[in-house]
Amino acid sequence: MNAKEYIELLTSTGQYHFTTEDACRAIESNAGAVRAQLRRMKSRGLIAEPVRSFHVIVPSEYRRLGCPPAEYFIDQLMDFLAEPYYICLLTAAEKYGAAHHRPQQFQVMVQKNRKSISCGSIFIKFIARKSIIDMPVLNRNTPRGVIRCATPEVTVLELMGYPNHSGGLSNAAAAALDLADNLSPEKLLAAASKSPLSWAQRLGYIYDVFGKDSISNFLLKYIRENASSYIPLRRAASIKGSGRSNRWKVLINCEVELEE
């Protein structure tokens, strides 16, 4: 069996990923020769290598991208890397129907900092959060299996916590507002209890301002019981001359502007 025959065998059984070690075991040749065959397959665009020794088969409809969509292989890749993960922020929001600004990168939450991955035209951005194993996730179906995705409740809180990864606070707020009708208040409180309090303060303020009263009123009791200090609406901006929301203990140091 050569590399081309091996790849055809995998696709015939519905498998679209393999490791260099897998290929070396299956192809009757020495390791150096197998790697040379794989390099030739890669140069022809038949396979891609998102990380060293982990390969994905590129179906013909994705050859122009040089890689299949990230959701087709992210679960298998993270298993190969032996790291917990879930899809997050704007990528997760899109999965739940948020209509604002299709993300230009595939966003993945991990426990520790990891370099981004470029695979052809596909870009995977990793964001670090130590407590990810405590966060609830949902399994979402893809054409190649399932991926782990932050729940809507975790997603809206993280949008408030990582606005710099979400196109800025206004864009993060727009996505969070899109998801408001998908939220369970009880699950939102459970996720808030495992997250920085400032995230819930910002989220409650934004839902209050934009009329999502059923959620904001539910959050308000939690904030009143737990918040003892004011936090800036925009963390990186000056608070000089800021207005105040005594209700949410938020310093209003920026405007949240939604696109029409």
C-alpha positions as CSV (number, residue, x, y, z in Angstrom):
1,M,0.0,0.0,0.0
2,N,1.3,3.5,-0.8
3,A,0.1,6.9,0.6
4,K,-2.5,7.5,-2.1
5,E,-4.0,4.1,-1.5
6,Y,-3.9,4.6,2.2
7,I,-5.8,7.9,1.9
8,E,-8.4,6.3,-0.4
9,L,-8.9,3.6,2.2
10,L,-9.5,6.1,5.0
11,T,-12.0,8.1,3.0
12,S,-13.9,5.0,2.0
13,T,-14.5,4.3,5.7
14,G,-15.4,7.9,6.5
15,Q,-12.2,8.9,8.2
16,Y,-10.5,12.2,7.2
17,H,-7.6,12.5,9.5
18,F,-4.5,10.4,10.4
19,T,-1.1,10.8,12.1
20,T,2.3,10.2,10.6
21,E,2.6,7.3,12.9
22,D,-0.7,5.8,11.6
23,A,0.6,6.1,8.1
24,C,3.9,4.5,8.9
25,R,2.1,1.5,10.4
26,A,-0.2,1.1,7.4
27,I,2.2,1.7,4.5
28,E,4.7,-1.0,3.8
29,S,7.8,1.1,3.7
30,N,10.3,2.7,6.0
31,A,9.5,5.9,7.9
32,G,11.6,8.2,5.7
33,A,9.9,6.9,2.5
34,V,6.4,7.3,4.0
35,R,7.2,10.9,5.1
36,A,8.4,11.6,1.5
37,Q,5.2,10.3,0.1
38,L,3.1,12.4,2.5
39,R,5.1,15.5,1.5
40,R,4.2,14.9,-2.1
41,M,0.6,14.4,-1.2
42,K,0.7,17.7,0.7
43,S,2.4,19.6,-2.2
44,R,-0.5,18.4,-4.4
45,G,-3.1,19.7,-2.0
46,L,-4.5,16.3,-1.2
47,I,-3.7,16.5,2.5
48,A,-2.9,19.3,4.9
49,E,-0.9,19.3,8.2
50,P,-2.4,21.7,10.7
51,V,0.2,20.7,13.3
52,R,3.3,18.5,12.9
53,S,2.5,14.8,12.4
54,F,-1.3,15.4,12.3
55,H,-2.8,15.3,8.8
56,V,-6.2,16.0,7.4
57,I,-7.5,14.8,4.0
58,V,-8.7,17.7,1.9
59,P,-11.8,16.9,-0.2
60,S,-11.9,18.4,-3.7
61,E,-14.4,21.1,-2.8
62,Y,-11.9,22.6,-0.2
63,R,-8.7,22.3,-2.3
64,R,-8.9,26.1,-3.1
65,L,-8.7,26.7,0.7
66,G,-5.9,24.3,1.2
67,C,-7.6,22.8,4.2
68,P,-11.1,21.6,5.2
69,P,-13.1,23.8,7.6
70,A,-11.7,23.8,11.2
71,E,-14.8,22.3,12.6
72,Y,-14.2,19.2,10.5
73,F,-11.1,18.2,12.4
74,I,-10.8,20.3,15.6
75,D,-12.1,17.6,17.9
76,Q,-9.6,15.1,16.5
77,L,-6.8,17.6,16.6
78,M,-7.4,18.5,20.3
79,D,-7.5,14.8,21.1
80,F,-4.2,14.4,19.3
81,L,-2.8,17.3,21.4
82,A,-4.4,15.8,24.5
83,E,-5.9,19.1,25.5
84,P,-9.4,20.0,26.7
85,Y,-11.1,22.6,24.6
86,Y,-14.4,24.1,23.5
87,I,-15.5,26.4,20.6
88,C,-16.0,29.9,22.0
89,L,-16.8,33.5,21.5
90,L,-18.0,34.6,18.1
91,T,-17.5,31.1,16.6
92,A,-19.8,29.7,19.3
93,A,-22.2,32.6,19.0
94,E,-22.5,31.9,15.2
95,K,-23.4,28.3,16.0
96,Y,-26.3,29.5,18.1
97,G,-27.6,31.9,15.4
98,A,-25.9,35.2,16.2
99,A,-26.1,37.1,13.0
100,H,-23.5,39.8,13.6
101,H,-20.1,39.7,11.9
102,R,-19.2,36.2,10.8
103,P,-15.9,35.5,12.6
104,Q,-12.8,35.6,10.4
105,Q,-11.1,33.0,12.6
106,F,-12.2,29.8,14.3
107,Q,-12.0,30.5,18.0
108,V,-11.1,27.7,20.5
109,M,-10.9,28.0,24.3
110,V,-8.0,26.1,25.9
111,Q,-6.4,25.9,29.3
112,K,-3.1,27.6,28.5
113,N,-1.7,29.8,25.8
114,R,-1.1,28.1,22.5
115,K,0.0,29.6,19.2
116,S,-2.6,30.1,16.5
117,I,-2.7,27.6,13.6
118,S,-2.8,28.5,9.9
119,C,-3.9,25.7,7.6
120,G,-4.3,26.9,4.1
121,S,-6.8,29.7,4.3
122,I,-8.2,28.4,7.7
123,F,-7.1,30.2,10.8
124,I,-7.6,28.8,14.3
125,K,-7.2,31.2,17.2
126,F,-6.7,29.8,20.7
127,I,-7.8,31.7,23.8
128,A,-6.7,30.7,27.2
129,R,-8.9,30.3,30.2
130,K,-7.7,28.1,33.1
131,S,-11.1,27.0,34.3
132,I,-12.4,25.5,31.1
133,I,-13.0,22.1,32.5
134,D,-15.6,23.6,34.9
135,M,-17.5,25.2,32.1
136,P,-20.6,23.5,30.7
137,V,-20.5,22.6,27.0
138,L,-22.8,21.2,24.3
139,N,-21.9,18.8,21.6
140,R,-22.7,20.1,18.2
141,N,-22.9,17.9,15.1
142,T,-20.6,18.5,12.1
143,P,-20.2,16.6,8.8
144,R,-17.2,14.8,10.5
145,G,-18.6,14.0,13.9
146,V,-19.1,16.4,16.9
147,I,-17.4,19.3,18.4
148,R,-17.5,20.7,21.9
149,C,-19.1,24.1,22.1
150,A,-19.5,26.6,25.0
151,T,-23.2,26.8,26.0
152,P,-25.0,30.0,25.1
153,E,-24.8,31.1,28.7
154,V,-21.0,30.6,28.9
155,T,-20.7,32.3,25.5
156,V,-22.4,35.5,26.4
157,L,-20.3,35.9,29.6
158,E,-17.1,35.2,27.7
159,L,-18.0,37.8,25.1
160,M,-18.0,40.3,28.0
161,G,-14.7,38.9,29.3
162,Y,-12.8,38.8,26.0
163,P,-14.1,41.7,23.9
164,N,-10.7,42.2,22.3
165,H,-11.2,38.7,20.7
166,S,-14.7,39.6,19.7
167,G,-14.3,42.7,17.5
168,G,-14.6,45.1,20.4
169,L,-17.3,45.6,23.1
170,S,-20.0,46.9,20.7
171,N,-19.6,43.8,18.5
172,A,-19.5,41.5,21.5
173,A,-22.6,43.2,22.9
174,A,-24.4,42.7,19.5
175,A,-23.7,39.0,19.6
176,A,-24.7,38.7,23.2
177,L,-28.0,40.4,22.4
178,D,-28.6,38.1,19.5
179,L,-28.3,35.1,22.0
180,A,-30.5,36.6,24.7
181,D,-33.6,34.6,23.8
182,N,-31.6,31.4,23.8
183,L,-30.5,31.7,27.5
184,S,-31.7,29.9,30.5
185,P,-31.6,32.3,33.5
186,E,-30.7,29.5,35.9
187,K,-27.9,28.2,33.6
188,L,-26.7,31.8,33.2
189,L,-26.4,32.2,36.9
190,A,-24.6,28.9,37.3
191,A,-22.1,30.0,34.6
192,A,-21.7,33.4,36.2
193,S,-20.8,31.9,39.5
194,K,-17.8,30.2,37.9
195,S,-16.7,33.4,36.1
196,P,-15.3,36.8,37.1
197,L,-18.1,38.9,38.5
198,S,-17.2,41.8,36.2
199,W,-18.4,39.8,33.2
200,A,-21.9,39.5,34.7
201,Q,-21.9,43.2,35.6
202,R,-21.2,44.2,32.0
203,L,-23.6,41.7,30.6
204,G,-26.4,42.8,33.0
205,Y,-25.8,46.4,32.2
206,I,-26.0,45.8,28.4
207,Y,-29.1,43.7,28.6
208,D,-30.7,46.3,30.8
209,V,-29.8,49.2,28.4
210,F,-31.1,47.3,25.4
211,G,-34.3,46.0,26.9
212,K,-33.6,42.4,27.6
213,D,-35.3,42.8,31.0
214,S,-36.2,39.1,31.6
215,I,-32.4,38.3,31.7
216,S,-31.2,41.5,33.3
217,N,-33.7,41.4,36.1
218,F,-32.6,37.8,36.9
219,L,-28.9,38.9,37.0
220,L,-29.6,42.0,39.1
221,K,-30.2,40.1,42.3
222,Y,-27.0,38.2,41.8
223,I,-25.0,41.4,41.3
224,R,-26.6,43.1,44.3
225,E,-25.6,40.2,46.5
226,N,-22.0,39.9,45.2
227,A,-20.7,43.2,43.7
228,S,-19.0,45.5,46.1
229,S,-17.0,47.7,43.7
230,Y,-17.4,49.4,40.4
231,I,-15.9,48.1,37.2
232,P,-15.2,49.8,33.9
233,L,-17.6,49.0,31.1
234,R,-14.5,48.9,28.8
235,R,-11.6,47.5,30.7
236,A,-8.8,49.1,28.7
237,A,-10.3,52.6,28.5
238,S,-9.8,55.6,30.8
239,I,-12.5,56.0,33.5
240,K,-11.9,59.8,33.9
241,G,-15.2,61.6,33.6
242,S,-17.2,58.4,33.3
243,G,-20.8,58.1,34.2
244,R,-22.0,55.5,36.7
245,S,-24.6,52.8,36.7
246,N,-25.3,52.4,40.4
247,R,-27.7,49.5,39.5
248,W,-24.9,47.4,38.0
249,K,-21.8,49.1,39.6
250,V,-20.5,49.9,36.2
251,L,-18.4,52.9,35.2
252,I,-19.7,53.9,31.8
253,N,-16.5,54.8,30.1
254,C,-17.5,54.0,26.5
255,E,-20.6,53.9,24.3
256,V,-22.0,50.6,23.1
257,E,-23.1,51.2,19.5
258,L,-25.1,48.6,17.6
259,E,-25.2,48.5,13.8
260,E,-28.5,49.0,12.2
